[in-house]
Amino acid sequence: MSDTAKVKAHASITINLGNYESARIEAGIELPSSVDNTQEVFKKAWAEVERELTIKASEIRNRDKK
């Protein structure tokens, strides 16, 4: 039986909105893993965090263009 582990990925970005304003976006995820496959789970975790940041950043940028 392999040992259990948790994989965490967290990232944030800051978007300049102009007029001395900015929006800070953060996303994170924690996934269960086994010690044997942490690298694979990290790849999945980072992909999900990046996907969520990209979606939210796009929403904010598009909102400001309206």
C-alpha positions in Angstrom: 0.0 0.0 0.0 1.4 3.4 -0.9 1.6 6.3 1.4 -1.0 9.1 1.0 -0.2 12.7 0.4 -1.8 16.0 -0.5 -0.8 18.2 -3.4 -1.4 21.9 -3.2 -1.1 24.5 -6.0 -1.8 28.2 -5.5 -1.1 31.2 -7.7 -2.2 34.8 -8.1 -2.0 37.6 -10.6 -2.6 41.3 -10.5 -4.3 43.0 -13.4 -3.8 46.8 -13.9 -7.2 48.3 -14.5 -5.9 51.8 -15.2 -6.7 54.9 -13.2 -4.4 53.7 -10.4 -6.6 50.6 -9.9 -5.8 47.0 -10.0 -7.5 43.6 -9.4 -5.8 40.8 -7.7 -7.0 37.3 -8.5 -6.0 34.2 -6.5 -6.8 30.5 -7.2 -5.7 27.4 -5.4 -6.5 23.7 -5.2 -5.7 20.8 -2.9 -5.8 17.3 -4.3 -5.3 13.9 -2.7 -2.4 11.9 -4.0 -0.2 9.0 -3.3 3.4 9.5 -2.7 4.1 7.6 -5.9 2.2 9.9 -8.3 2.7 13.4 -6.8 4.3 14.8 -10.0 1.3 13.7 -12.1 -1.1 15.2 -9.6 0.9 18.5 -9.4 0.6 18.8 -13.2 -3.1 18.4 -12.9 -3.3 20.9 -10.0 -1.3 23.6 -11.7 -3.3 23.2 -15.0 -6.5 23.7 -13.1 -5.2 26.8 -11.2 -3.9 28.3 -14.4 -7.3 27.6 -16.2 -9.2 29.3 -13.4 -6.9 32.3 -13.3 -7.2 32.7 -17.1 -11.0 32.5 -17.0 -11.3 35.1 -14.3 -8.7 37.4 -15.8 -10.6 37.3 -19.1 -13.9 38.1 -17.3 -12.4 41.1 -15.6 -10.6 42.5 -18.7 -13.8 42.0 -20.8 -15.9 43.7 -18.1 -13.7 46.8 -18.2 -14.1 47.1 -22.0 -17.8 47.4 -21.8 
